[in-house]
Amino acid sequence: MSRDTGLGAGDLTLAFLIGAAAGAALALLFAPAAGRDTRELLGQKAREGQDKAAKAAELAKDAWGRQRETVATAIERGADAFQQARNHARDKEPV
């Protein structure tokens, strides 16, 4: 039997990225480097992560917009097909 865990590809990717960032931050904190160097590196990595997150959010927003348009078009076409079938069935009814 198949179980659906409810995790989509986007959720899994996000979890992986968060885990990777947390692991990198911990590795930097425990690395043998001067405190100032570590803080500078952490700040740089945080800015890079923020930029990557902003880009990913923009891509997700664009993808959501495209999917929303696709779904709206499909619903509209389905409603048109239903109406045509209804009219066709009505035209064939004996009077």
C-alpha positions as CSV (number, residue, x, y, z in Angstrom):
1,M,0.0,0.0,0.0
2,S,1.1,3.5,-0.7
3,R,1.2,6.2,2.0
4,D,1.0,9.9,1.1
5,T,3.1,11.8,3.6
6,G,1.8,15.1,2.3
7,L,5.3,16.4,1.4
8,G,5.6,17.9,-2.0
9,A,8.9,18.5,-3.9
10,G,8.9,22.1,-2.8
11,D,8.5,21.2,0.9
12,L,11.2,18.6,0.6
13,T,13.6,21.1,-1.1
14,L,12.9,23.7,1.5
15,A,13.5,21.3,4.3
16,F,16.8,20.3,2.7
17,L,17.9,23.9,2.3
18,I,17.1,24.8,5.8
19,G,19.0,21.7,7.1
20,A,22.0,22.6,4.9
21,A,22.0,26.1,6.2
22,A,21.8,25.0,9.8
23,G,24.5,22.5,9.3
24,A,26.8,25.1,7.6
25,A,26.2,27.5,10.5
26,L,27.0,24.9,13.1
27,A,30.2,23.9,11.2
28,L,31.3,27.5,11.1
29,L,30.6,28.0,14.8
30,F,32.7,25.0,15.8
31,A,35.5,25.6,13.2
32,P,38.9,26.7,14.6
33,A,38.9,30.3,13.4
34,A,39.0,33.7,15.1
35,G,35.7,35.1,16.4
36,R,35.8,38.1,14.1
37,D,36.5,36.0,11.0
38,T,33.7,33.6,11.9
39,R,31.2,36.4,12.5
40,E,32.2,38.0,9.1
41,L,31.8,34.7,7.4
42,L,28.5,34.1,9.0
43,G,27.2,37.5,8.0
44,Q,28.3,37.0,4.5
45,K,26.7,33.5,4.3
46,A,23.5,35.0,5.9
47,R,23.3,37.7,3.2
48,E,23.9,35.1,0.5
49,G,21.2,32.9,2.0
50,Q,18.8,35.8,2.1
51,D,19.5,36.6,-1.5
52,K,18.9,33.0,-2.5
53,A,15.7,32.8,-0.5
54,A,14.4,36.0,-2.1
55,K,15.1,34.5,-5.6
56,A,13.5,31.3,-4.6
57,A,10.4,33.1,-3.3
58,E,10.2,35.1,-6.6
59,L,10.4,31.9,-8.6
60,A,7.7,30.3,-6.5
61,K,5.5,33.3,-6.9
62,D,5.9,33.2,-10.7
63,A,5.2,29.4,-10.7
64,W,2.1,29.9,-8.5
65,G,0.8,32.6,-10.9
66,R,1.3,30.3,-13.9
67,Q,-0.4,27.4,-12.1
68,R,-3.3,29.6,-11.0
69,E,-3.8,30.7,-14.6
70,T,-3.8,27.1,-15.8
71,V,-6.3,26.0,-13.2
72,A,-8.6,29.0,-14.0
73,T,-8.4,28.2,-17.7
74,A,-9.2,24.5,-17.0
75,I,-12.2,25.4,-14.9
76,E,-13.5,27.8,-17.5
77,R,-13.1,25.2,-20.3
78,G,-14.8,22.6,-18.1
79,A,-17.8,24.9,-17.4
80,D,-18.1,25.6,-21.2
81,A,-18.0,21.9,-22.0
82,F,-20.6,21.2,-19.3
83,Q,-22.9,23.9,-20.7
84,Q,-22.5,22.7,-24.3
85,A,-23.3,19.1,-23.2
86,R,-26.3,20.4,-21.2
87,N,-27.6,22.3,-24.2
88,H,-27.0,19.4,-26.5
89,A,-28.9,17.1,-24.2
90,R,-31.7,19.6,-24.0
91,D,-32.0,19.9,-27.7
92,K,-32.4,16.1,-28.1
93,E,-35.2,15.8,-25.5
94,P,-38.6,15.0,-27.0
95,V,-41.1,17.8,-26.7
